[in-house]
Amino acid sequence: MGKGKGQPRTSHFVRFTIAYKVVQYIKRYNLTPRQAWLKLSEVDDKGNWKKRGFQQLLEEHYKNREFDTHFIGQLKDRTARINFYKNHIKKFVDEYLSGKEKEVEDKIQLWKDILLKMKQKKR
């Protein structure tokens, strides 16, 4: 069998971590998702990432690709980060939020079922 076409899949760990941090920044700083991503991926004057661990997270994201250091270096440019947001981060955040909505709905249904059983036991 041949190699799969397209980009290698991103691990769930990377997807979840990035989405979690973006949502955290949205809530903490009252930002839009794009602004939250740009704040998370800020670069200082020396060209280093401002957030600790962000370099390792990007390395994990690009680990299955050739020229991974090239892609990580390109992300230090603001327009590249905006493009990365459009192509990847939007999807990550949407998946994360839809998963959270599903969890909440499941918990609500669970509590409804528990309350219904308690009501029936009282009768």
N, C-alpha and C positions, 0 to 999 in steps of 0.2 A: 504494500500500500504506500502511496505517496504521502508527502507532507500535506497538512491541511492548508487551505488557502487563507490569506488575510493575516491579520495581526494575531499573535498568541493571546490567549485569554488572560485577563487580569485576575489575580487571586481574589477570593472573597474577603480576605483579611485587608487587602489594600483598598478595595472598594468601600468596605464598611468603615474603615478608619478615616479615610478622606471624607466620606459623607458625614460621619459622626462629627468630625471637627468642624466642617462647614456649617452644619446645623447648630452646633454649639456657638460658633461665632455669630450666626444669624440672631440667636436668642440673646447672647451676652451683649453684643454691640448694636443690636437693632439694625442690621445691614441686610441688603439684598444678597441672594446666594452668590452672585458674581463678585460683589464687593467683599464678601466673606472669604471667597477663594483667593482673591488678590491680597487680602490682608494675611491670610494663612501662608501664602507663598511669597511674601515680601523678601526682597534682597537688600542688604545694607550697602553702604558706599563702597566697600571693598569687594563686592560681588559674592558675598557669602549669604547663605540663607539665614534669616533672622530667627526662625523657630528651630529649636534643637530637634533632631530626629527627622526633620523633613527630608534631608538628603538621603537618609537610609530608607525612608518610605518610597521615595522616587526610585532608588536603586532596586527595591523590591518590585516596584511596578514594571521597570524596564529589564528585569533580570533575564528574560528569555529572548531578548532582542540583541542583534549585533549593534555595535556602536552605541551602547547604552550611555556612556559618559558624554557622547556628543549630544544626545537628546536631552540629558539632564542639564548640560551647559546651555543649550538653546532655551530652556525654560526660564532662564534668568532674565530674559527679555520680556517686557510687559506684554507686547503683542502676541508673543508665543504662548504666554500664560492665558491670555484671553481666548486664543484659539483652542488651547487645551481644555479650557472650561467649556466652550461650546461643544467640543467633540466628545468629552469624557465626563466631566464633573457633573454636568446637568443630569445625565443618565444615572450616575451614582447616587446623587441626592434624591432623585425621583424614586429610585428603587428602595432607598432607605426609608423615605417617608411613607411610601405605600406599604412597606413591611410593618412600620410602626402603626399605621391605621388598622391593618389587619390584626395586629396583636391587641389593640385596644378593643376592637369589635369582638374578638374572641373572649377577652376578659369580661366585657359587658354581658355577652351571652352566657358565660359561665355563672356570673352572679345572678342573672335572671333565673337560670335553671335552679340554682341553690335556693333562692328565695321562693320559687314556686314549690319546690319539694318541702320546704319548711312550712309553707302555708297548708299544703296537703296533709302533713303530719299533724297539724293542730286540729284538723277537722276530725 
